[in-house]
């Protein structure tokens, strides 16, 4: 019974350490590209709104 408890504790410890990992370089680059694309889309929408306001 004691052995089973130790195995359970070790298993829980290992899963908790795996969930707290840092982002890889690829994930960081992907996030940066998505952010830049969102910013560019927002800028295009703002420019379209300004043109529409200028026409009216």
mmJSON file of the N, C-alpha and C atoms, coordinates in Angstrom:
{"data_MODEL":{"atom_site":{
"group_PDB":["ATOM","ATOM","ATOM","ATOM","ATOM","ATOM","ATOM","ATOM","ATOM","ATOM","ATOM","ATOM","ATOM","ATOM","ATOM","ATOM","ATOM","ATOM","ATOM","ATOM","ATOM","ATOM","ATOM","ATOM","ATOM","ATOM","ATOM","ATOM","ATOM","ATOM","ATOM","ATOM","ATOM","ATOM","ATOM","ATOM","ATOM","ATOM","ATOM","ATOM","ATOM","ATOM","ATOM","ATOM","ATOM","ATOM","ATOM","ATOM","ATOM","ATOM","ATOM","ATOM","ATOM","ATOM","ATOM","ATOM","ATOM","ATOM","ATOM","ATOM","ATOM","ATOM","ATOM","ATOM","ATOM","ATOM","ATOM","ATOM","ATOM","ATOM","ATOM","ATOM","ATOM","ATOM","ATOM","ATOM","ATOM","ATOM","ATOM","ATOM","ATOM","ATOM","ATOM","ATOM","ATOM","ATOM","ATOM","ATOM","ATOM","ATOM","ATOM","ATOM","ATOM","ATOM","ATOM","ATOM","ATOM","ATOM","ATOM","ATOM","ATOM","ATOM","ATOM","ATOM","ATOM","ATOM","ATOM","ATOM","ATOM","ATOM","ATOM","ATOM","ATOM","ATOM","ATOM","ATOM","ATOM","ATOM","ATOM","ATOM","ATOM","ATOM","ATOM","ATOM","ATOM","ATOM","ATOM","ATOM","ATOM","ATOM","ATOM","ATOM","ATOM","ATOM","ATOM","ATOM","ATOM","ATOM","ATOM","ATOM","ATOM","ATOM","ATOM","ATOM","ATOM","ATOM","ATOM","ATOM","ATOM","ATOM","ATOM","ATOM","ATOM","ATOM","ATOM","ATOM","ATOM","ATOM","ATOM","ATOM","ATOM","ATOM","ATOM","ATOM","ATOM","ATOM","ATOM","ATOM"],
"id":[1,2,3,4,5,6,7,8,9,10,11,12,13,14,15,16,17,18,19,20,21,22,23,24,25,26,27,28,29,30,31,32,33,34,35,36,37,38,39,40,41,42,43,44,45,46,47,48,49,50,51,52,53,54,55,56,57,58,59,60,61,62,63,64,65,66,67,68,69,70,71,72,73,74,75,76,77,78,79,80,81,82,83,84,85,86,87,88,89,90,91,92,93,94,95,96,97,98,99,100,101,102,103,104,105,106,107,108,109,110,111,112,113,114,115,116,117,118,119,120,121,122,123,124,125,126,127,128,129,130,131,132,133,134,135,136,137,138,139,140,141,142,143,144,145,146,147,148,149,150,151,152,153,154,155,156,157,158,159,160,161,162,163,164,165,166,167,168],
"type_symbol":["N","C","C","N","C","C","N","C","C","N","C","C","N","C","C","N","C","C","N","C","C","N","C","C","N","C","C","N","C","C","N","C","C","N","C","C","N","C","C","N","C","C","N","C","C","N","C","C","N","C","C","N","C","C","N","C","C","N","C","C","N","C","C","N","C","C","N","C","C","N","C","C","N","C","C","N","C","C","N","C","C","N","C","C","N","C","C","N","C","C","N","C","C","N","C","C","N","C","C","N","C","C","N","C","C","N","C","C","N","C","C","N","C","C","N","C","C","N","C","C","N","C","C","N","C","C","N","C","C","N","C","C","N","C","C","N","C","C","N","C","C","N","C","C","N","C","C","N","C","C","N","C","C","N","C","C","N","C","C","N","C","C","N","C","C","N","C","C"],
"label_atom_id":["N","CA","C","N","CA","C","N","CA","C","N","CA","C","N","CA","C","N","CA","C","N","CA","C","N","CA","C","N","CA","C","N","CA","C","N","CA","C","N","CA","C","N","CA","C","N","CA","C","N","CA","C","N","CA","C","N","CA","C","N","CA","C","N","CA","C","N","CA","C","N","CA","C","N","CA","C","N","CA","C","N","CA","C","N","CA","C","N","CA","C","N","CA","C","N","CA","C","N","CA","C","N","CA","C","N","CA","C","N","CA","C","N","CA","C","N","CA","C","N","CA","C","N","CA","C","N","CA","C","N","CA","C","N","CA","C","N","CA","C","N","CA","C","N","CA","C","N","CA","C","N","CA","C","N","CA","C","N","CA","C","N","CA","C","N","CA","C","N","CA","C","N","CA","C","N","CA","C","N","CA","C","N","CA","C","N","CA","C","N","CA","C","N","CA","C"],
"label_alt_id":[null,null,null,null,null,null,null,null,null,null,null,null,null,null,null,null,null,null,null,null,null,null,null,null,null,null,null,null,null,null,null,null,null,null,null,null,null,null,null,null,null,null,null,null,null,null,null,null,null,null,null,null,null,null,null,null,null,null,null,null,null,null,null,null,null,null,null,null,null,null,null,null,null,null,null,null,null,null,null,null,null,null,null,null,null,null,null,null,null,null,null,null,null,null,null,null,null,null,null,null,null,null,null,null,null,null,null,null,null,null,null,null,null,null,null,null,null,null,null,null,null,null,null,null,null,null,null,null,null,null,null,null,null,null,null,null,null,null,null,null,null,null,null,null,null,null,null,null,null,null,null,null,null,null,null,null,null,null,null,null,null,null,null,null,null,null,null,null],
"label_comp_id":["UNK","UNK","UNK","UNK","UNK","UNK","UNK","UNK","UNK","UNK","UNK","UNK","UNK","UNK","UNK","UNK","UNK","UNK","UNK","UNK","UNK","UNK","UNK","UNK","UNK","UNK","UNK","UNK","UNK","UNK","UNK","UNK","UNK","UNK","UNK","UNK","UNK","UNK","UNK","UNK","UNK","UNK","UNK","UNK","UNK","UNK","UNK","UNK","UNK","UNK","UNK","UNK","UNK","UNK","UNK","UNK","UNK","UNK","UNK","UNK","UNK","UNK","UNK","UNK","UNK","UNK","UNK","UNK","UNK","UNK","UNK","UNK","UNK","UNK","UNK","UNK","UNK","UNK","UNK","UNK","UNK","UNK","UNK","UNK","UNK","UNK","UNK","UNK","UNK","UNK","UNK","UNK","UNK","UNK","UNK","UNK","UNK","UNK","UNK","UNK","UNK","UNK","UNK","UNK","UNK","UNK","UNK","UNK","UNK","UNK","UNK","UNK","UNK","UNK","UNK","UNK","UNK","UNK","UNK","UNK","UNK","UNK","UNK","UNK","UNK","UNK","UNK","UNK","UNK","UNK","UNK","UNK","UNK","UNK","UNK","UNK","UNK","UNK","UNK","UNK","UNK","UNK","UNK","UNK","UNK","UNK","UNK","UNK","UNK","UNK","UNK","UNK","UNK","UNK","UNK","UNK","UNK","UNK","UNK","UNK","UNK","UNK","UNK","UNK","UNK","UNK","UNK","UNK"],
"label_asym_id":["A","A","A","A","A","A","A","A","A","A","A","A","A","A","A","A","A","A","A","A","A","A","A","A","A","A","A","A","A","A","A","A","A","A","A","A","A","A","A","A","A","A","A","A","A","A","A","A","A","A","A","A","A","A","A","A","A","A","A","A","A","A","A","A","A","A","A","A","A","A","A","A","A","A","A","A","A","A","A","A","A","A","A","A","A","A","A","A","A","A","A","A","A","A","A","A","A","A","A","A","A","A","A","A","A","A","A","A","A","A","A","A","A","A","A","A","A","A","A","A","A","A","A","A","A","A","A","A","A","A","A","A","A","A","A","A","A","A","A","A","A","A","A","A","A","A","A","A","A","A","A","A","A","A","A","A","A","A","A","A","A","A","A","A","A","A","A","A"],
"label_entity_id":["1","1","1","1","1","1","1","1","1","1","1","1","1","1","1","1","1","1","1","1","1","1","1","1","1","1","1","1","1","1","1","1","1","1","1","1","1","1","1","1","1","1","1","1","1","1","1","1","1","1","1","1","1","1","1","1","1","1","1","1","1","1","1","1","1","1","1","1","1","1","1","1","1","1","1","1","1","1","1","1","1","1","1","1","1","1","1","1","1","1","1","1","1","1","1","1","1","1","1","1","1","1","1","1","1","1","1","1","1","1","1","1","1","1","1","1","1","1","1","1","1","1","1","1","1","1","1","1","1","1","1","1","1","1","1","1","1","1","1","1","1","1","1","1","1","1","1","1","1","1","1","1","1","1","1","1","1","1","1","1","1","1","1","1","1","1","1","1"],
"label_seq_id":[1,1,1,2,2,2,3,3,3,4,4,4,5,5,5,6,6,6,7,7,7,8,8,8,9,9,9,10,10,10,11,11,11,12,12,12,13,13,13,14,14,14,15,15,15,16,16,16,17,17,17,18,18,18,19,19,19,20,20,20,21,21,21,22,22,22,23,23,23,24,24,24,25,25,25,26,26,26,27,27,27,28,28,28,29,29,29,30,30,30,31,31,31,32,32,32,33,33,33,34,34,34,35,35,35,36,36,36,37,37,37,38,38,38,39,39,39,40,40,40,41,41,41,42,42,42,43,43,43,44,44,44,45,45,45,46,46,46,47,47,47,48,48,48,49,49,49,50,50,50,51,51,51,52,52,52,53,53,53,54,54,54,55,55,55,56,56,56],
"pdbx_PDB_ins_code":[null,null,null,null,null,null,null,null,null,null,null,null,null,null,null,null,null,null,null,null,null,null,null,null,null,null,null,null,null,null,null,null,null,null,null,null,null,null,null,null,null,null,null,null,null,null,null,null,null,null,null,null,null,null,null,null,null,null,null,null,null,null,null,null,null,null,null,null,null,null,null,null,null,null,null,null,null,null,null,null,null,null,null,null,null,null,null,null,null,null,null,null,null,null,null,null,null,null,null,null,null,null,null,null,null,null,null,null,null,null,null,null,null,null,null,null,null,null,null,null,null,null,null,null,null,null,null,null,null,null,null,null,null,null,null,null,null,null,null,null,null,null,null,null,null,null,null,null,null,null,null,null,null,null,null,null,null,null,null,null,null,null,null,null,null,null,null,null],
"Cartn_x":[0.825,0.0,0.864,1.947,2.837,3.474,3.841,4.475,3.523,2.255,1.257,1.097,1.14,1.024,2.216,3.424,4.607,4.526,4.069,3.926,2.916,1.819,0.797,1.348,2.103,2.69,3.681,4.515,5.493,4.79,3.752,3.016,2.388,1.81,1.217,2.284,3.422,4.513,5.008,5.173,5.682,4.701,3.413,2.443,2.363,2.552,2.482,3.694,4.856,6.044,5.972,5.369,5.268,4.332,3.346,2.385,2.908,4.031,4.577,5.79,5.773,6.931,6.909,8.078,8.205,7.818,7.464,7.162,8.448,8.356,9.514,9.671,10.803,11.059,10.032,9.679,8.683,7.339,6.945,5.666,5.701,6.843,6.978,6.896,7.536,7.494,6.07,5.394,4.018,3.12,3.279,2.494,2.789,4.062,4.442,3.845,3.856,3.295,1.79,1.112,-0.336,-0.655,0.143,-0.075,0.132,1.175,1.44,0.314,-0.199,-1.302,-2.554,-2.827,-3.979,-3.825,-2.61,-2.359,-2.519,-2.039,-2.169,-3.633,-4.389,-5.821,-6.548,-6.195,-6.805,-6.461,-5.226,-4.804,-5.564,-5.777,-6.527,-7.975,-8.569,-9.949,-10.045,-9.064,-9.06,-8.912,-8.04,-7.846,-9.121,-9.797,-11.041,-12.109,-12.166,-13.113,-12.812,-11.535,-11.153,-11.501,-11.28,-11.61,-13.114,-13.858,-15.316,-15.828,-15.232,-15.615,-15.257,-14.114,-13.686,-14.605,-15.106,-15.995,-17.324,-17.788,-19.075,-18.859],
"Cartn_y":[-1.203,0.0,1.26,1.228,2.378,2.64,1.554,1.672,2.32,1.96,2.527,4.03,4.427,5.844,6.626,6.064,6.739,6.886,5.853,5.913,6.99,7.079,8.085,9.499,9.7,11.018,11.404,10.475,10.76,11.086,10.346,10.591,11.985,12.378,13.719,14.803,14.566,15.547,15.746,14.665,14.766,15.48,15.243,15.913,17.397,17.776,19.205,19.951,19.308,19.976,20.118,19.198,19.259,20.355,20.715,21.71,23.137,23.335,24.676,24.95,24.508,24.686,26.062,26.503,27.766,27.552,28.633,28.545,28.338,27.569,27.376,28.601,28.684,29.81,29.839,28.672,28.605,29.132,28.805,29.3,30.81,31.324,32.768,33.494,32.931,33.534,33.495,32.369,32.241,33.285,33.486,34.499,35.899,36.18,37.493,37.74,36.721,36.851,37.076,36.328,36.509,37.906,38.392,39.736,40.796,40.629,41.58,41.559,40.379,40.28,40.956,40.766,41.432,42.951,43.428,44.873,45.444,44.717,45.181,45.221,44.214,44.198,45.358,45.658,46.796,48.112,48.233,49.462,49.644,48.565,48.633,49.04,48.479,48.844,50.318,50.788,52.198,53.111,52.736,53.541,53.555,52.428,52.369,53.253,53.257,54.114,55.592,55.958,57.338,57.772,56.902,57.22,57.382,56.481,56.574,57.874,58.26,59.518,60.717,60.661,61.765,61.908,60.797,60.827,61.445,61.123,61.669,63.083],
"Cartn_z":[0.0,0.0,0.0,0.766,0.824,-0.54,-1.205,-2.518,-3.523,-3.465,-4.361,-4.106,-2.863,-2.525,-3.068,-2.966,-3.495,-5.011,-5.688,-7.148,-7.53,-6.801,-7.065,-6.871,-5.811,-5.53,-6.614,-7.035,-8.089,-9.405,-9.732,-10.977,-10.973,-9.863,-9.78,-9.876,-9.275,-9.322,-10.747,-11.467,-12.841,-13.752,-13.607,-14.478,-14.173,-12.93,-12.602,-13.127,-13.168,-13.7,-15.211,-15.895,-17.349,-17.817,-17.034,-17.478,-17.335,-16.695,-16.451,-17.324,-18.553,-19.409,-20.067,-20.479,-21.203,-22.661,-23.328,-24.75,-25.528,-26.604,-27.471,-28.361,-29.016,-29.921,-31.045,-31.548,-32.62,-32.173,-30.946,-30.426,-30.226,-29.794,-29.618,-30.954,-31.979,-33.321,-33.859,-33.659,-34.133,-33.471,-32.173,-31.469,-31.997,-32.277,-32.789,-34.173,-35.033,-36.383,-36.303,-35.44,-35.285,-34.768,-33.836,-33.299,-34.378,-35.181,-36.268,-37.296,-37.604,-38.567,-38.016,-36.738,-36.123,-36.157,-35.849,-35.868,-37.274,-38.274,-39.655,-40.067,-39.678,-39.994,-39.345,-38.095,-37.411,-38.098,-38.561,-39.236,-40.549,-41.276,-42.535,-42.266,-41.23,-40.881,-40.484,-39.715,-39.317,-40.528,-41.454,-42.655,-43.495,-43.587,-44.354,-43.709,-42.396,-41.704,-41.942,-41.933,-42.175,-43.594,-44.552,-45.958,-46.095,-45.458,-45.522,-44.891,-43.779,-43.14,-44.003,-44.694,-45.543,-46.76,-47.263,-48.423,-48.028,-46.844,-46.39,-45.98],
"occupancy":[1.0,1.0,1.0,1.0,1.0,1.0,1.0,1.0,1.0,1.0,1.0,1.0,1.0,1.0,1.0,1.0,1.0,1.0,1.0,1.0,1.0,1.0,1.0,1.0,1.0,1.0,1.0,1.0,1.0,1.0,1.0,1.0,1.0,1.0,1.0,1.0,1.0,1.0,1.0,1.0,1.0,1.0,1.0,1.0,1.0,1.0,1.0,1.0,1.0,1.0,1.0,1.0,1.0,1.0,1.0,1.0,1.0,1.0,1.0,1.0,1.0,1.0,1.0,1.0,1.0,1.0,1.0,1.0,1.0,1.0,1.0,1.0,1.0,1.0,1.0,1.0,1.0,1.0,1.0,1.0,1.0,1.0,1.0,1.0,1.0,1.0,1.0,1.0,1.0,1.0,1.0,1.0,1.0,1.0,1.0,1.0,1.0,1.0,1.0,1.0,1.0,1.0,1.0,1.0,1.0,1.0,1.0,1.0,1.0,1.0,1.0,1.0,1.0,1.0,1.0,1.0,1.0,1.0,1.0,1.0,1.0,1.0,1.0,1.0,1.0,1.0,1.0,1.0,1.0,1.0,1.0,1.0,1.0,1.0,1.0,1.0,1.0,1.0,1.0,1.0,1.0,1.0,1.0,1.0,1.0,1.0,1.0,1.0,1.0,1.0,1.0,1.0,1.0,1.0,1.0,1.0,1.0,1.0,1.0,1.0,1.0,1.0,1.0,1.0,1.0,1.0,1.0,1.0],
"B_iso_or_equiv":[0.0,0.0,0.0,0.0,0.0,0.0,0.0,0.0,0.0,0.0,0.0,0.0,0.0,0.0,0.0,0.0,0.0,0.0,0.0,0.0,0.0,0.0,0.0,0.0,0.0,0.0,0.0,0.0,0.0,0.0,0.0,0.0,0.0,0.0,0.0,0.0,0.0,0.0,0.0,0.0,0.0,0.0,0.0,0.0,0.0,0.0,0.0,0.0,0.0,0.0,0.0,0.0,0.0,0.0,0.0,0.0,0.0,0.0,0.0,0.0,0.0,0.0,0.0,0.0,0.0,0.0,0.0,0.0,0.0,0.0,0.0,0.0,0.0,0.0,0.0,0.0,0.0,0.0,0.0,0.0,0.0,0.0,0.0,0.0,0.0,0.0,0.0,0.0,0.0,0.0,0.0,0.0,0.0,0.0,0.0,0.0,0.0,0.0,0.0,0.0,0.0,0.0,0.0,0.0,0.0,0.0,0.0,0.0,0.0,0.0,0.0,0.0,0.0,0.0,0.0,0.0,0.0,0.0,0.0,0.0,0.0,0.0,0.0,0.0,0.0,0.0,0.0,0.0,0.0,0.0,0.0,0.0,0.0,0.0,0.0,0.0,0.0,0.0,0.0,0.0,0.0,0.0,0.0,0.0,0.0,0.0,0.0,0.0,0.0,0.0,0.0,0.0,0.0,0.0,0.0,0.0,0.0,0.0,0.0,0.0,0.0,0.0,0.0,0.0,0.0,0.0,0.0,0.0],
"pdbx_formal_charge":[null,null,null,null,null,null,null,null,null,null,null,null,null,null,null,null,null,null,null,null,null,null,null,null,null,null,null,null,null,null,null,null,null,null,null,null,null,null,null,null,null,null,null,null,null,null,null,null,null,null,null,null,null,null,null,null,null,null,null,null,null,null,null,null,null,null,null,null,null,null,null,null,null,null,null,null,null,null,null,null,null,null,null,null,null,null,null,null,null,null,null,null,null,null,null,null,null,null,null,null,null,null,null,null,null,null,null,null,null,null,null,null,null,null,null,null,null,null,null,null,null,null,null,null,null,null,null,null,null,null,null,null,null,null,null,null,null,null,null,null,null,null,null,null,null,null,null,null,null,null,null,null,null,null,null,null,null,null,null,null,null,null,null,null,null,null,null,null],
"auth_seq_id":[1,1,1,2,2,2,3,3,3,4,4,4,5,5,5,6,6,6,7,7,7,8,8,8,9,9,9,10,10,10,11,11,11,12,12,12,13,13,13,14,14,14,15,15,15,16,16,16,17,17,17,18,18,18,19,19,19,20,20,20,21,21,21,22,22,22,23,23,23,24,24,24,25,25,25,26,26,26,27,27,27,28,28,28,29,29,29,30,30,30,31,31,31,32,32,32,33,33,33,34,34,34,35,35,35,36,36,36,37,37,37,38,38,38,39,39,39,40,40,40,41,41,41,42,42,42,43,43,43,44,44,44,45,45,45,46,46,46,47,47,47,48,48,48,49,49,49,50,50,50,51,51,51,52,52,52,53,53,53,54,54,54,55,55,55,56,56,56],
"auth_comp_id":["UNK","UNK","UNK","UNK","UNK","UNK","UNK","UNK","UNK","UNK","UNK","UNK","UNK","UNK","UNK","UNK","UNK","UNK","UNK","UNK","UNK","UNK","UNK","UNK","UNK","UNK","UNK","UNK","UNK","UNK","UNK","UNK","UNK","UNK","UNK","UNK","UNK","UNK","UNK","UNK","UNK","UNK","UNK","UNK","UNK","UNK","UNK","UNK","UNK","UNK","UNK","UNK","UNK","UNK","UNK","UNK","UNK","UNK","UNK","UNK","UNK","UNK","UNK","UNK","UNK","UNK","UNK","UNK","UNK","UNK","UNK","UNK","UNK","UNK","UNK","UNK","UNK","UNK","UNK","UNK","UNK","UNK","UNK","UNK","UNK","UNK","UNK","UNK","UNK","UNK","UNK","UNK","UNK","UNK","UNK","UNK","UNK","UNK","UNK","UNK","UNK","UNK","UNK","UNK","UNK","UNK","UNK","UNK","UNK","UNK","UNK","UNK","UNK","UNK","UNK","UNK","UNK","UNK","UNK","UNK","UNK","UNK","UNK","UNK","UNK","UNK","UNK","UNK","UNK","UNK","UNK","UNK","UNK","UNK","UNK","UNK","UNK","UNK","UNK","UNK","UNK","UNK","UNK","UNK","UNK","UNK","UNK","UNK","UNK","UNK","UNK","UNK","UNK","UNK","UNK","UNK","UNK","UNK","UNK","UNK","UNK","UNK","UNK","UNK","UNK","UNK","UNK","UNK"],
"auth_asym_id":["A","A","A","A","A","A","A","A","A","A","A","A","A","A","A","A","A","A","A","A","A","A","A","A","A","A","A","A","A","A","A","A","A","A","A","A","A","A","A","A","A","A","A","A","A","A","A","A","A","A","A","A","A","A","A","A","A","A","A","A","A","A","A","A","A","A","A","A","A","A","A","A","A","A","A","A","A","A","A","A","A","A","A","A","A","A","A","A","A","A","A","A","A","A","A","A","A","A","A","A","A","A","A","A","A","A","A","A","A","A","A","A","A","A","A","A","A","A","A","A","A","A","A","A","A","A","A","A","A","A","A","A","A","A","A","A","A","A","A","A","A","A","A","A","A","A","A","A","A","A","A","A","A","A","A","A","A","A","A","A","A","A","A","A","A","A","A","A"],
"auth_atom_id":["N","CA","C","N","CA","C","N","CA","C","N","CA","C","N","CA","C","N","CA","C","N","CA","C","N","CA","C","N","CA","C","N","CA","C","N","CA","C","N","CA","C","N","CA","C","N","CA","C","N","CA","C","N","CA","C","N","CA","C","N","CA","C","N","CA","C","N","CA","C","N","CA","C","N","CA","C","N","CA","C","N","CA","C","N","CA","C","N","CA","C","N","CA","C","N","CA","C","N","CA","C","N","CA","C","N","CA","C","N","CA","C","N","CA","C","N","CA","C","N","CA","C","N","CA","C","N","CA","C","N","CA","C","N","CA","C","N","CA","C","N","CA","C","N","CA","C","N","CA","C","N","CA","C","N","CA","C","N","CA","C","N","CA","C","N","CA","C","N","CA","C","N","CA","C","N","CA","C","N","CA","C","N","CA","C","N","CA","C","N","CA","C","N","CA","C"],
"pdbx_PDB_model_num":[1,1,1,1,1,1,1,1,1,1,1,1,1,1,1,1,1,1,1,1,1,1,1,1,1,1,1,1,1,1,1,1,1,1,1,1,1,1,1,1,1,1,1,1,1,1,1,1,1,1,1,1,1,1,1,1,1,1,1,1,1,1,1,1,1,1,1,1,1,1,1,1,1,1,1,1,1,1,1,1,1,1,1,1,1,1,1,1,1,1,1,1,1,1,1,1,1,1,1,1,1,1,1,1,1,1,1,1,1,1,1,1,1,1,1,1,1,1,1,1,1,1,1,1,1,1,1,1,1,1,1,1,1,1,1,1,1,1,1,1,1,1,1,1,1,1,1,1,1,1,1,1,1,1,1,1,1,1,1,1,1,1,1,1,1,1,1,1]
}}}
